[in-house]
């Protein structure tokens, strides 16, 4: 489709201005990568809703807001930080897009495992960063990717050594401070799970207050043969913020990748979760999104089965209340060589109010014949019979609804095996669907 | 399996049966499109002023439109100046008054296609409107239908005899600005069928239109308008064939259905346009806009389509469910073999309360065929208790073909309930083996399995059509088992 959408002058100017606060300004390959991305962005700009991939998500408020670039980290008090950090994890903390060494804690990592911000890695691990950066992300006309590549300020570098298991999950916490209001933070994470390694990574997004800002983040993931990586994403940004995120992964032979995507925050949230599946690899994409008020939560997933015998399982559940909208697009592509693929996708949506909306677009694109592919979608409301049953047991209507909605969402939460993370996600649920007998400290 | 595969391969050579050309003198416009061409078509048809104006508006709008690129089909750019927009058998010029005056060559063409136009020979119970290139050559059983109050005639005739109905309903479902091909059709449409079923009448027989493209380098642009007034019922069938040619020909039709209170239309299509040869040369581009509007309460419409022909099929028979309690149904079997491409599906747009819709789509891909289901289910703000059930299954035969599913689901009402299921699979070795060890040949076994796959759709077709559809599917699929 031809796009008559003009690139936004404000953001093109930002990209063109003298961005000497960026890391790696003295590294040639990085400079040329950034330059290429800037040029592409300047020509195209951010996507318009006339593009098929963005037809349900209009990001013009971002264009109108004219955010500035975040140039330094603001302050975050320790009480807030402790509410964000998950116990039992290694922590990497970024505030407004900048690494905060004094807030982070990484110790007792097995030998050969790298967990470090990009800003500190460009000397010691330059070749690692170079091999991963921009190696997985697809570069279709997604203006946000180019914008990120051109302007990322920092991000996490995680590399798990061969045959190594990292027992403690690694939390990469992105926090937006009061000073971060009305600015954009661009972070870029790269994760490499080397052959036969095992690790869990948790990305969290939080804000100190309810200010308006834009988070534009990309994570690139490579899972080498026989490695097993679990990647969680807990997005609980301020309800006035905008969040554009992406997880782009490549699975090699026999790799296992579990991606769990929990979305609760931001007035407009868009996540791209893409996976490229190698031979006999196993990919699981799970998601839970709960939207209230005027929130728009958009999740786009893509599973690209390129080689034989790979398996994918995808379940996304959404709950929409008030005037919110939930958008889901799940695309499964099975290439001609990807015989014996087994792909399943499921999207279930619950509409709780008269003005909520669900738009969903599950897609199968199949070029191989010996495959099993299925997708299912439902959109509906709570079962009247179930509400009635609970009311006969003495629950009032609101409580009955809360209990049922909680149970609908809890199916996704129960799958989390790491208990401290499970409690963090449950906190979000209990906050939204309070009910007696459901106290956090009992969980 | 190897031996039976060989047998199957040998049978691929089955030719397109209806691919002959009728040698008949025709009166065609030279290729090209301009306001003059539109005026000339309109003049040929002796049309009233309002219709010419309507065509010109459509044309002027069309000039501002861009060719849509979003579909999952690939074809070279069409040069709209290379197409002739009007072609009619010469013998039709004087307007034969009855069947006896129709050129025997034309009658024999339809006989050859198995559509006898002589009424006494016709299976009782089906009235046929035969459209040959740009004009309708004959409509059978007109008088008998007229007694029941049913108007069934060619579009040009309706324009002359019932201009008030045309004026009232034309373009109210698919406007002349609707989309690229609908606007083109509105500008240059030459003929088609018109049906009006008055209040409370149950049409005494099945109505049918048979479309035939004969002339080379022409496009066929027909327009069908069916109006079912309060409490009426009609079952309408549509069939199509074309000669085998190496050039692609464009068929851009528009079908509008208006369904009023308590009325019902059942619209069945068996589309067998020339699909091109095994190398993908030639064939018809079938770009059609079909839409039904359940305008008042308790209206019901059912689309059933069996799409086996055409090099490219690109259409979405849709239903706008405006009236409360109205019902929309869509049953489809789409088959792509060799290099055929199909991007087809439906749109169910729920506005009224308690509206319900069912979508059953079966796609079969073989050879290098690419088969796409694309469908929209939309629940409007006021569609209280609306209900949709969608099932789309794809069957892949061979490792060079593709099957794609692109459903769009938009819900703005919490009381609406919506289910969508899709699956893709192939004929399993186990199923084949089971049939074969019972003494059924591989070919028959495949045909049984495929027919079983399509059964839910075939059972919706009127009897004779169901038989024809099964046979067609058998021919189109022969040899494509791998």
Interface residues (C-beta under 8 A of the other chain):
Chain A: X1 X2 X52 X336 X339 X349 X351 X352 X353 X354 X355 X356 X357 X358 X359 X360 X361 X362 X363 X364 X365 X366 X367 X368 X369 X370 X371 X372 X373 X374 X375 X376 X377 X378 X379 X380 X381
Chain B: X66 X69 X70 X379 X381 X394 X396 X397 X398 X399 X400 X401 X402 X403 X404 X405 X406 X407 X408 X409 X410 X411 X412 X413 X414 X415 X416 X417 X418 X419 X420 X421 X422 X423 X424 X425 X426 X482
